Amino acid sequence: MAEWYQVLMTALVGAGVPEWIATAVALLAGVTAIGLVAPLIALILVWLLRKVISRIQDRIGPNRVGRFGLLQTIADIVKLLSKEGINPSRADFMAYNLAPILSVFGVLLLFAVVPVTRGLIGVDINVGVLYIVALGSIGIMAALMAGWGSNNKYALLSGFRVVAQLLSYEIPLVLSMLAVVLYAGTMRFGELAEQQGNFLGLGWYVFLMPGAALIFFVCALAESEQTPFDLLEAESELIAGFHIEYSGMRFAMFFLAQFLGGFVFAWVGAAMFLGGWQGPGVDLPGIGGFLAAGYMMIKTFAIYLLMIWVRGTFPRLRVDQMMSFCWKILVPLTVGLISWQMVVQVLELPTPVIAVLVLVGNLLVMGIGLYAVGRAIRQEGFRTKRAFTPDSLIGTMQPVAE
Amino acid sequence: MPELPVEIPIPTPHQAVFIMVAVATGVASLLVVTNRNLFYSALCLVGALFGVAGVYVLLEAEFLAITQVLVYVGAIATLITFAIMLTRGIMFGVTSPNNRYMFAVMSMALLVFLLVAGVVDRVPWAVAEDLTLSGDGKSMIVDLGWEFVTTYALPLELIGLLLLIALVGAVMLARDDE
């Protein structure tokens, strides 16, 4: 299958359209497709989240509007649209109104590089992986602007915390993605998927680098502010940190950005670690392309469901636990993993040996990581016992003597 | 169609996009220095940095563009915004571009401009024909990485050392006296 852009261009030019109009039409078509499909996906995501979380919590979930409550989200959107958009007094007009737009904008841009199937990638740029990382900064700016522009000191504090969390978890996220990039030797999403096509399309990197995949998943949870890292949002308890002052549609835009953020990270994870569109039978003529797109979506939704599962079952971290988990466990582990992989790949070894050594390194990293987390949890038991003494050190990030 | 007396240059789509990006970058840069609110200045700075990234994209230097966004927007602009927000007097105060440092700063800016203009004018820049990096992007990034660890290994290490020194210095400044 050729690139969608080429196909569209050829068809348009063949129909006698001047080339520059054809270019504009083709680009507009791509942009419109992303801009329309992404919010529609969000409708499904919200419904899926509410339904699955309800099942986990032994409830039924939305079941009144439409069959299985499928139209519940649409009803919610109508409600949000009809709500009054409140401007807090002395809120900064520019920052306050620009922040929700920017946060959606930053996430929608990510959809441009994720692959659907062979030849159906918005733009298959040669720095695709880096692009995903770089655009995370727009979300950070949006959170800062929302926190500052709201003229509310709690929103501002939460904005700081969001930035601290996102900046911290960006480091292990980038390093875990770097593990794949190092092994594949490319940052192009199309090529990453092509390289995982061995063994009947099951040569996925998750089998080779389970440690990197696990760290990526954890960091993706943190970057999209989901449980257990949603201490800044805490919907039911804190009424949502940095966007506390937002109402109506502007609030919905933050919500949209958050859902799509989680989904796009699931998509990137599926493209990098679960083989993208690869699977048995993708090279068949005719149905192969549809099969490939189906695999891509199934994998993405599988990771998304895993995120929901985590959301429904894990307790929330405290801010000091969140920070020390990143800087004391994830960062050293990923740095160690990358160093090991570099050494292994520089030595001129046959490919199977490299693969085995990379796998050993990943398993080691997983072992050390799980051991460290287990140790931290045991220490947390000592801390909790002291939580009731007045001069407790809980939350001060001070080490507790045992 | 009658012949026009003066040929009006019609920009190609590529040039039109370049003009839009360049104008946006210029306006954003101007706003950075003329804004009365320092927080707005920082936001405009982000816009200007994005504009520069756009120029890189138009020059088909995608790697540079992404790095620009990653480093300048992601790290430096966020740091500047943080510094402004944590300084209460600046955050809620109003500054004016017409303050007493105006002439000193303007002359400095003029000097820097002359320096940059001189460098741009005098240095024999290698043009695209001389730098035939292979066409497809993948090998370009590979080449770039290779150059960093071979030809330019020393500058790269020195930059790393500089960043480390800055980091240690920041920790020394920020820590409590015990």
Boltz contact constraints between the chains, C-beta under 6 A:
constraints:
  - contact:
      token1: [A, 20]
      token2: [B, 13]
      max_distance: 6.0
  - contact:
      token1: [A, 125]
      token2: [B, 62]
      max_distance: 6.0
  - contact:
      token1: [A, 126]
      token2: [B, 137]
      max_distance: 6.0
  - contact:
      token1: [A, 126]
      token2: [B, 138]
      max_distance: 6.0
  - contact:
      token1: [A, 127]
      token2: [B, 62]
      max_distance: 6.0
  - contact:
      token1: [A, 127]
      token2: [B, 63]
      max_distance: 6.0
  - contact:
      token1: [A, 127]
      token2: [B, 66]
      max_distance: 6.0
  - contact:
      token1: [A, 130]
      token2: [B, 66]
      max_distance: 6.0
  - contact:
      token1: [A, 131]
      token2: [B, 66]
      max_distance: 6.0
  - contact:
      token1: [A, 134]
      token2: [B, 66]
      max_distance: 6.0
  - contact:
      token1: [A, 134]
      token2: [B, 69]
      max_distance: 6.0
  - contact:
      token1: [A, 134]
      token2: [B, 70]
      max_distance: 6.0
  - contact:
      token1: [A, 137]
      token2: [B, 73]
      max_distance: 6.0
  - contact:
      token1: [A, 137]
      token2: [B, 74]
      max_distance: 6.0
  - contact:
      token1: [A, 140]
      token2: [B, 78]
      max_distance: 6.0
  - contact:
      token1: [A, 144]
      token2: [B, 81]
      max_distance: 6.0
  - contact:
      token1: [A, 148]
      token2: [B, 85]
      max_distance: 6.0
  - contact:
      token1: [A, 186]
      token2: [B, 138]
      max_distance: 6.0
